[in-house]
């Protein structure tokens, strides 16, 4: 573009824009079903360190049936969980 008043030629220079790479946020695709309330490793450590089902349930603040089912499901996936004795303790006669 020329300047008409001074009659001096001017040069217009277009600067190349330097594009800044913006990081793209990748979302982690969730699996099917509801997300876990506690990590698997926390449950596994609690299960293997306790002596019975009631102790595990009270430590994690979950019902005993939920703890039992979760342990069963984890065993199916290949996790190494110890087995507790089934049933209640026998009463011995004095």
MIDOSE-1310 file (N, C-alpha, C; in nm, 2 decimals, decimal comma, always signed):
residues 94
xxxx	+0,08/-0,12/+0,00/+0,00/+0,00/+0,00/+0,09/+0,12/+0,00; +0,06/+0,22/-0,08/+0,14/+0,33/-0,10/+0,08/+0,45/-0,02; +0,17/+0,53/+0,03/+0,13/+0,65/+0,11/+0,11/+0,76/+0,00; -0,01/+0,81/-0,01/-0,04/+0,91/-0,11/+0,02/+1,05/-0,08
xxxx	+0,02/+1,09/+0,05/+0,06/+1,22/+0,08/+0,21/+1,24/+0,06; +0,29/+1,15/+0,11/+0,44/+1,17/+0,10/+0,50/+1,11/-0,03; +0,42/+1,03/-0,10/+0,46/+0,97/-0,23/+0,58/+0,88/-0,21; +0,60/+0,83/-0,09/+0,71/+0,73/-0,07/+0,64/+0,59/-0,07
xxxx	+0,71/+0,50/-0,14/+0,65/+0,37/-0,14/+0,67/+0,30/-0,01; +0,57/+0,23/+0,04/+0,58/+0,15/+0,16/+0,56/+0,00/+0,13; +0,62/-0,08/+0,21/+0,61/-0,22/+0,18/+0,53/-0,28/+0,30; +0,43/-0,36/+0,26/+0,35/-0,43/+0,37/+0,40/-0,57/+0,38
xxxx	+0,44/-0,60/+0,50/+0,49/-0,74/+0,53/+0,40/-0,81/+0,61; +0,36/-0,93/+0,57/+0,27/-1,01/+0,65/+0,36/-1,11/+0,73; +0,34/-1,10/+0,86/+0,42/-1,19/+0,94/+0,35/-1,33/+0,95; +0,43/-1,43/+0,94/+0,38/-1,56/+0,96/+0,33/-1,58/+1,11
xxxx	+0,22/-1,63/+1,12/+0,17/-1,65/+1,26/+0,23/-1,78/+1,32; +0,28/-1,77/+1,43/+0,34/-1,88/+1,50/+0,23/-1,95/+1,58; +0,19/-2,06/+1,54/+0,08/-2,13/+1,61/+0,14/-2,20/+1,73; +0,07/-2,18/+1,84/+0,11/-2,25/+1,96/+0,03/-2,38/+1,97
xxxx	+0,10/-2,49/+1,99/+0,03/-2,62/+2,00/-0,04/-2,63/+2,13; -0,17/-2,64/+2,12/-0,25/-2,66/+2,24/-0,27/-2,80/+2,27; -0,25/-2,84/+2,39/-0,27/-2,99/+2,42/-0,41/-3,03/+2,41; -0,44/-3,14/+2,36/-0,57/-3,19/+2,35/-0,60/-3,28/+2,46
xxxx	-0,71/-3,25/+2,54/-0,74/-3,33/+2,65/-0,81/-3,46/+2,61; -0,74/-3,57/+2,63/-0,80/-3,70/+2,60/-0,88/-3,75/+2,72; -1,00/-3,78/+2,69/-1,09/-3,84/+2,80/-1,07/-3,99/+2,80; -1,07/-4,04/+2,92/-1,06/-4,18/+2,94/-1,19/-4,25/+2,92
xxxx	-1,20/-4,34/+2,83/-1,33/-4,40/+2,81/-1,36/-4,50/+2,93; -1,47/-4,47/+2,99/-1,52/-4,56/+3,10/-1,57/-4,69/+3,04; -1,56/-4,79/+3,12/-1,62/-4,92/+3,09/-1,77/-4,92/+3,12; -1,82/-5,03/+3,10/-1,97/-5,04/+3,13/-1,99/-5,05/+3,28
xxxx	-2,11/-5,00/+3,32/-2,14/-5,01/+3,46/-2,10/-4,89/+3,54; -2,13/-4,90/+3,67/-2,10/-4,79/+3,76/-1,96/-4,79/+3,80; -1,90/-4,67/+3,81/-1,76/-4,67/+3,85/-1,74/-4,72/+4,00; -1,62/-4,77/+4,03/-1,59/-4,83/+4,16/-1,59/-4,72/+4,26
xxxx	-1,64/-4,75/+4,38/-1,63/-4,65/+4,49/-1,50/-4,65/+4,56; -1,43/-4,76/+4,56/-1,29/-4,77/+4,62/-1,20/-4,85/+4,52; -1,08/-4,82/+4,52/-0,99/-4,89/+4,43/-0,97/-5,04/+4,47; -0,95/-5,12/+4,37/-0,94/-5,26/+4,39/-0,83/-5,30/+4,49
xxxx	-0,71/-5,23/+4,48/-0,60/-5,26/+4,57/-0,63/-5,23/+4,71; -0,71/-5,13/+4,74/-0,75/-5,10/+4,88/-0,83/-5,21/+4,94; -0,92/-5,26/+4,86/-1,01/-5,38/+4,91/-0,92/-5,50/+4,93; -0,83/-5,53/+4,83/-0,75/-5,65/+4,84/-0,66/-5,65/+4,96
xxxx	-0,60/-5,53/+4,99/-0,51/-5,52/+5,11/-0,59/-5,54/+5,24; -0,71/-5,48/+5,24/-0,79/-5,49/+5,36/-0,84/-5,63/+5,38; -0,88/-5,70/+5,27/-0,92/-5,84/+5,28/-0,81/-5,93/+5,33; -0,70/-5,92/+5,27/-0,59/-6,01/+5,31/-0,53/-5,98/+5,45
xxxx	-0,55/-5,86/+5,50/-0,49/-5,83/+5,64/-0,59/-5,85/+5,75; -0,72/-5,88/+5,72/-0,82/-5,90/+5,82/-0,84/-6,05/+5,85; -0,90/-6,08/+5,96/-0,92/-6,22/+6,00/-1,06/-6,28/+5,97; -1,16/-6,19/+5,95/-1,29/-6,24/+5,91/-1,37/-6,14/+5,83
xxxx	-1,48/-6,18/+5,78/-1,56/-6,10/+5,69/-1,62/-5,98/+5,77; -1,66/-5,99/+5,89/-1,71/-5,88/+5,97/-1,61/-5,77/+5,99; -1,49/-5,81/+6,01/-1,38/-5,71/+6,03/-1,35/-5,63/+5,90; -1,36/-5,70/+5,79/-1,34/-5,63/+5,66/-1,45/-5,53/+5,64
xxxx	-1,57/-5,57/+5,66/-1,69/-5,49/+5,64/-1,68/-5,36/+5,73; -1,65/-5,38/+5,85/-1,64/-5,27/+5,95/-1,53/-5,17/+5,91; -1,42/-5,23/+5,87/-1,30/-5,15/+5,83/-1,33/-5,06/+5,71; -1,40/-5,11/+5,61/-1,43/-5,04/+5,49/-1,57/-4,97/+5,49
xxxx	-1,64/-4,99/+5,59/-1,78/-4,92/+5,61/-1,87/-4,97/+5,50; -1,88/-5,10/+5,47/-1,97/-5,15/+5,37/-2,04/-5,27/+5,43; -2,15/-5,31/+5,38/-2,22/-5,43/+5,43/-2,14/-5,56/+5,41; -2,16/-5,66/+5,49/-2,09/-5,78/+5,48/-2,12/-5,85/+5,35
xxxx	-2,24/-5,85/+5,31/-2,28/-5,91/+5,18/-2,21/-5,85/+5,06; -2,19/-5,71/+5,07/-2,12/-5,65/+4,96/-1,97/-5,68/+4,96; -1,91/-5,70/+5,07/-1,77/-5,73/+5,08/-1,75/-5,88/+5,03; -1,84/-5,97/+5,06/-1,83/-6,10/+5,02/-1,85/-6,11/+4,87
xxxx	-1,94/-6,04/+4,81/-1,96/-6,05/+4,67/-1,85/-5,98/+4,59; -1,79/-5,87/+4,65/-1,68/-5,81/+4,58/-1,56/-5,90/+4,58; -1,54/-5,97/+4,69/-1,43/-6,07/+4,70/-1,44/-6,18/+4,60; -1,56/-6,23/+4,59/-1,59/-6,34/+4,49/-1,57/-6,29/+4,35
xxxx	-1,61/-6,17/+4,31/-1,59/-6,11/+4,18/-1,44/-6,09/+4,15; -1,37/-6,05/+4,25/-1,22/-6,03/+4,23/-1,15/-6,16/+4,21; -1,19/-6,26/+4,28/-1,13/-6,39/+4,27/-1,16/-6,44/+4,12; -1,27/-6,42/+4,07/-1,30/-6,46/+3,93/-1,21/-6,39/+3,83
xxxx	-1,17/-6,27/+3,86/-1,08/-6,20/+3,77/-0,93/-6,24/+3,79; -0,90/-6,32/+3,89/-0,77/-6,37/+3,91/-0,69/-6,31/+4,02; -0,76/-6,23/+4,11/-0,69/-6,17/+4,22/-0,67/-6,27/+4,33; -0,56/-6,27/+4,40/-0,53/-6,36/+4,51/-0,59/-6,31/+4,64
xxxx	-0,70/-6,36/+4,68/-0,77/-6,33/+4,81/-0,78/-6,45/+4,89; -0,75/-6,44/+5,02/-0,75/-6,55/+5,11/-0,90/-6,59/+5,14; -0,92/-6,72/+5,17/-1,05/-6,77/+5,20/-1,08/-6,77/+5,35; -1,19/-6,71/+5,40/-1,23/-6,72/+5,54/-1,31/-6,84/+5,56
xxxx	-1,31/-6,89/+5,69/-1,39/-7,00/+5,72/-1,54/-6,97/+5,70; -1,62/-7,07/+5,66/-1,76/-7,04/+5,64/-1,84/-7,08/+5,77; -1,95/-7,01/+5,79/-2,03/-7,03/+5,90/-1,98/-6,97/+6,03; -2,06/-7,00/+6,14/-2,02/-6,94/+6,26/-1,94/-7,04/+6,34
xxxx	-1,88/-6,99/+6,45/-1,79/-7,08/+6,53/-1,88/-7,18/+6,61; -1,83/-7,30/+6,63/-1,90/-7,39/+6,71/-1,89/-7,36/+6,86; -2,00/-7,39/+6,92/-2,01/-7,37/+7,07/-1,96/-7,50/+7,13; -1,86/-7,49/+7,22/-1,81/-7,61/+7,28/-1,87/-7,63/+7,42
xx	-1,91/-7,75/+7,46/-1,97/-7,77/+7,59/-1,86/-7,77/+7,69; -1,89/-7,71/+7,81/-1,79/-7,71/+7,91/-1,81/-7,82/+8,01
